[in-house]
Amino acid sequence: MPPRYDVICIGGGSAGMIVAQSGPTIGIKTAVVERDRIGGDCLWTGCVPSKALIASARAAWSVRTAGKFGIKVSGYEVDTAAVWDRIRVIQQQIAEEDDNADKFREMGSDVYFGAGKITGPHTVQVGDQTLESEYILIATGSRAAHPPIPGLEEAGFLTSENIFTLEKAPESLVVIGGGPIGTEIAQSFVRLGKKVTMLQRAGRILERDEPELVEILMGRLREEGLEIITGAKIESVETDGDQRIVVGSVDGEPKRWSAEHVLVAAGRSPNIEGLGLEEVGIKTNKRGIEVDNRLRTTVPSIYAAGDVAGRYLFTHSAAFEAIRALRNMFYALWKNAPDLVPWATFTEPELAHIGMTIAEAREKHGDKVQVWRQPLTHSDRARAEGQTEGMFLVVTGPGKKILGAHILAPAAGELIGEFTLAISKGLALSPDLANMIHVYPTFASSNLQLASAATNDNLHSGVNKLARRLSWIG
């Protein structure tokens, strides 16, 4: 008889690891199928190596700019081979201590290595073995996409999936794409002393974030030495000795950008090949597997979570969706897949986002929308830290209810949590956030400054209404 499970998760990344940890704790017999390494994109090609790189780059930048803090540095050397070694050490440490098959087996989940293929509503084939399960969760993630640029394949290129396998950083880099991955890596390379040019087809980078804050960030990145070319049309890639040359144009004017390496950071593609989806009737689209609001595919016993479901391509979203999928499989009171998902781009300063942008809010609520801004130039903590380039921007609707929040500041990824909770609970900027005491001096004090401004606006409005009423009575 084939091994029988309550749930089989195909994919051992962020979602799969959550299933492996959580399933046994609620009495669910669980198996995880992984074709490569436990930990997925986050550990091996995404969050962990990129944040380790950012930390090293920040250290280098702190040394280079120490003079503005009254610290004189008489010389230093950036050893990118050592930086890359450090990245690998961190990855291995996490793999050995946390993200490994033996740990999950000890917790009570079975782990199979090999390519999993769905052969029916309740069966998964791994090599020569067939596994049976009441439910199947597909969590195979995504991979770096690359546009069909003539000559790109022949010239060779880097992505987030192989850049961390290098022995050291290349001396120069052309980055194709202005999303979070490309922007984080580009700034890090500049801070490590490398020449970097970023080519973006649109008029700005980070297109999903609030434009006003992105403009401030672009200014900071350019000041640090990153060449950002917007409106770039790429036509081909050539080689000249040890240089790769990107051929294109800007506003119709021919351009050529040369570097030792080209990094393609132009989006992600879902890992849906070889899973047997079409054979069992699971529908897909260009973003991945089609799911309903319960994360079910078109086959009711099969769910999908994380990047492969094409909703939000973040590690934290994948883990949260996996928990929701388990709940919806085994509990009568099901929950919708989350739609309120925060994210952050880990540049310096960080750029974090939750809820609606100004444009989205105005499209839905019209002239009832108000925008509240608090520049970091008015933050005592920012002044003390020498980090005044940034802003807290909050979008409110009727009754000062918070619709969206956008933060460009140090640790913005941490700071956005307060607004995530506020929006999820339907809180207003005033009086709800205005009644919370914030520690001083912190960057989060800007939240209180915004709320105080909204409170003053309410008081002013109330005084005007009272004056009108008295005038009418008189």
N, C-alpha and C positions, 0 to 999 in steps of 0.2 A: 504493500500500500504506500502511495506517495505521502510524504510528510504533510500534515494538515495544520493550517494556521487560522487564526482569526483575521489577521491582516498581514499582508506582505507588502513591503515598501521597496520599490525598485529605485535605487539611488541612495548612496550613503553620505550625502552632503548634509547641509543644515537641516532640512526637513527630515531626512532619513534618520539622522542621529536623534532628533527629538522623538521620533516614533520608537526607536530602539530603547530610549530611556524611559519614556512615558508608558508605553504599552504594558510591560510587566507590572508596573505599579498599580494599574487598575484592573489587573487580572486578564489581560488580553495576550493571547499567545501570538508572538510577533516574530517575523523574520525580515531581514534586510538583505537585499541583493545589490552588490556593488561591483562594477566592471573594472575599477582601477584601484583608487586609494580612498579609504575612509577620510572624511573631512571635506571632500568636494572642492569646489572653486574657492570657497572662503579661505580655507587653510592653505591651499597649494598655489593658487594663482590670483587670488583676490584680496579680501580684507586683511588677512594676516601679513603677507609679504609687503603689500602696499603701505600699510600703516607702519611696519618696521622700517621701510625705506623713508617714509615721511619723518619718522623720529630721528633717523640719522641725518637727514637733510636739515631738519630744524636745528640740530646741534651744530652743524657746520655754519648755518646762517647766524646762530647766536654768537659764535666766535667771530665771524666776519663783521658783525654789526655791534660788537661789544663796546666800541668806543662811545656810542651814544649814551651808554649807561655809566660812563666814567671808568671803564675797564680797558686798560691798554694791553693788546696782544702783540707779541713780537714775532709772530710767525706760526703757521700751522700747516698741516698737510692733510688733505682728504685722500684716504686710501679706499677707493671704491671696491677693490677686491675684498677688503676686510668688511665693508658694508654688506656686500653680498653674502659673505660667510656668516655674518651675524643674522641675516634674514633666514638662512637655512638652519642655523642652530635653533632659532625660535620656532620654526616650523616643526623640526624634529622633536623638540621638547613638548610641544602641544600634542603632536601625534603620539608620543610615547605615554604621556600622562593622562590625556583626556580623549583624544579622537582616535580610538583604536578598537579593532574587532574584539580583542580579549576582554576589554572593559565591558562592552555591551553584552557579550556572552555571559559574563559574571552577573550582570543585571537580570539576565533571563531571556534575552533575545538571541535568536540564531542568526548568524551572518554567513552568507554565501558569496563567494567571489566568482565573477563571470558575468557575461552579458545576459541580462534577463529579457526574455521575450514572452509577451502575453499570448497564450494559445487558446484562451477561452475566458468567459466572464469570471471564472474562479481558478484559473490555472496559469502558472508561470513556468517557463522552461529555462533552466540554467545548465548549460552544457548538455549532458545526457540525462539530467535529473529533472523530474516534474514535481512541482510544488503546488499544493492546493490551498485555497484560502477563501473564507467567506467574503472578504474584501481585498482589493488591491489598491495601493496608492502609488501613483507615478510621480516621482520626484527626481527626475534625471537632469534637471538644471538646464543651463545654456552654455554656449561657447562664444568666443569672440568671432564676430562676423567681419568679413572684409569685402569691400566693393570690387566689382570686376574691372579694375584699372589695368589697361594694357601694360605689360612689362613688369607688373608688381610681383607676380609669382616667380618670374625668371630672376629678378633682382634679389629676391628674398626679403623678408620683412619680419618685424617683431610684433607681438601682441602681448596682452597681459598674461597669456598662457605660457610664453617662452622667455619673456624678458628677465624673469627671475631665475632662469637656469643659466644665464651668462656667468662668466667668471668675474666680470667687472663691468662697470658702466661704459658705454661707448663715449667718445669725446664729443660727439655732436649727434643731434637727433632732430628729425622732422616728424612731427606728430600729426597724423591725419585724423581729424575729429576733435571736437571741443566739448565732449561730455565729461562726466565726473572722473572716469578712469584716466582719460588723456590729460585732463587738467591737473590732477593730483601728481601724476608721474612727471609731467612737464615742469611744474614748479619745483619738485624734488630734484630733478636733474640740474636745473639752473642753480639751485642752492648748493649743489655738489660741485659747481664750477664748470658745468658743461654748457655748450651752445645749443639752444633749443628754439626751433620755429614751430609754431602751431598753426595748422591750416584748417579753417572752418568755413564750410560752404555758406552757412547762414550769416546774418549780420552781427551775431554775438555768440558767445559760448554759453553752455549750460542753459539751453532753451526752455527747460521746464521750470526754471526758477524765476523769481521776481526780477524783471529787467532792471529796475532801479538799483538793486543790490549787486546784480551781476556787473553792471557798469563800474561800480566802485571796486569790485574785486578785479576786474580786468585792468583797471588803472594801477592797482597794487602789483599785479603780476608783471605788468610792463615795466614798472619802476624797478622791480627786482632783476629785470634783464630778459624776461621771456618775450620773444617776438610773436605777437598774435596777429595773424592775417585773416580777416573776415572777408566774406564774399569771394573766397578762393574756389576756382573751378579747376579740378585736377584732371589732366588729360592722359598722362602716362608716367611711367617710372623707367629711368635708364640707369646704367652704371658707367662709371668712369674711374678705372682703377679700383681703389678701395672706397670710393664714394658712390652713394646712391643719389640720383638726381630726380626730383619730382618736377615734372613739367606741367605747367598750367597757365592760368591767367587770372587777373583781377580787374574787373570792369573792362574787359576786352583787351587789356594790355598783357602781352606775353610775359611769363615769369618762369624762373627756374630756381628751385631751392635745393641746395646740396647739403648732405650730411653723411656721416659714417653709417648711420642706420635709419630706417624708417619704422616708426611705431604706428600701427593701425589701431585706432580706438574709435571705430565707427559703428558701435552698437553690438548687439548680441543676437545669436540665433538659437532657437530652442532645440534641445537634444531629443528629437522624436524619431530619428531613423533607427530601424532595426528592432523596434518594440512590438511590431505586429499589430499596430493600431488599426490600420485599414481592414485587416482580415477579421477583426472582432467588432468592427462597426463604430470605432471611436473617431469622432470628427475632429479635424484640426483646421487652423487658419494660419495666416502668416506670423502671428504672434506665438502660436503654440497649440496646445490642446484646448478645445472648447470645454468650458465648465459652466455650470449654473451657479446660482448664488449660494449653494451648499457645497461647492467644489466638486460636484459629481460630473463625470463625463457623460456622453450619450449612452454609455452602458452603466446602468444604475449601481452595479456592484464595484465599479472602478472609479476612483477619484484621482485628482491631480492637484499638486501644490507646488508653490515656488515658481522659479523662472519658467519652467516648462508649461505652466498654465498661463503665462503671458500677462499677468495682472500687474504686479509690482516686482521689479527685478532687484530685490534686496535680500540679504541674508536674514534680517530680522522678520521680514514679511514671510519668507519661506517657512521659518520655524513656527510662526504664529498660524499660518495657514494649515500646517501639518496638525497642530493641536485642534484646530477647528474641524478639520477633516475627520480626525479620530472621534471627536465628540458627535459629529453628525452621523458617523457610521453606527455608533453603539448606544447613543442616548436618544430618547424620544423627543426631548426639547432641543431641537437643532438650532444652530446659530448661523447667520449669514457670514460669508467670507468678509474679512475686514476691508472697508473702503477708506477709513481714516488712517493713513499710513504716513508717519514722518520719515524724512530722509535727510541726509547731510552729505555734503562734499567736503572732504577733509583737507582742503587747502589751508593756508594760514593767511587771513583768518578763515575759519570754517563758515560754510554757508548751509543753513538748515531751513527746512520747509515743512509746514503742516497746513492742510486745508487749502482754501481758495487763494489764488492770486487776486490782485486788484481787478484785473480784467474779467476774471471768472465771476467774481462777486458782483460786479456792476452789470454783467450780462444777466444775472439772475435776480438781483434786487434793485437795480437801477439807482435812483438818486437817494435811496435809503442807506447807501454804503458810505462809511466814513473810513478814512485812512489815518492812522496814528503813527508818527515817526519819532524816534528818539536816537539821534546820532551819538556815536560813541565819544564824540568830542565833549559831550556833557556828562560823561561817566568818570567819576574820580578814580575808579579802579583802572579804567582804560588809560587815563592820563599817567597814572603811576607805573603802569606796565609798558608804556610807550606803544600802545596798540589802539590808537584812536581812529583808525580807518575802518569804519563799519557802521551798522545801524540796526536797530530793532524796528520792525515795521509790522503793525497789526492792522488787520482789516476787520471792521465790525459792520453789522447789519442793524436791523430794527432793534431798539432797546439796548444798544451797545453790545449785543451778543457777538462773541468772537467767531468769525468765519474762517480766518486764516492768520497765520503768523509766519514771519520770515526774519531770520536773524543772520547777520553777517558780523561775526565776533569770535574771539577766542572761545573754544569749547561750546560753540553754538549747538553741536549735536547733543550736548548735555542739557543746555538751556531750553531746547525746544520741548522737552518733556512736560514742563508746566503748562504750555499752551496745548499740547496734545490732550492732556487731562481736561483742561478747561473746555476745549471744543467738544470732547466726547461727553461731557456732563452738561453741555448747553449753558456754560457760564458766560457772564457779561464782563467786559473789561472794567466797567464800573456799574454796580458797587462790588462785585464778587472779588476780582483780583485786587481792587483798591483796599479791601479789608484784610489782606494778607501782609504780614510783616516780613520783610526781606532783610537778610543780613547785609550790613554795610561795613566796608565797601566791597561790593561784588559786582560782577557784570550783570547779574540777575536784578540788581537794584534798578536797572533800566525798565524792567517790567513794571515796577511800582511807579516809576516816573510817568510811564505811559498811562497807567491806570489813574494816577492822580490828575493828569491832564483831562482824561475823560470825565472824572468826577467834577472838576472845575467847570467843564463844559455843561454838565448836568445842572450844576448850581446856577450857572449863568442863564441857562434856558429857563430854569425854575423862577428866577428873579424876573425875567422878562415876561413870563406868563402871569406872574402875580401882578406886575405893573399894569399889564393890559387889562387884567380883571378889575383892579381898583379903578382904572380909568373908565371902564364901562359902568361900574357901579356909581362912580361920581357923576 
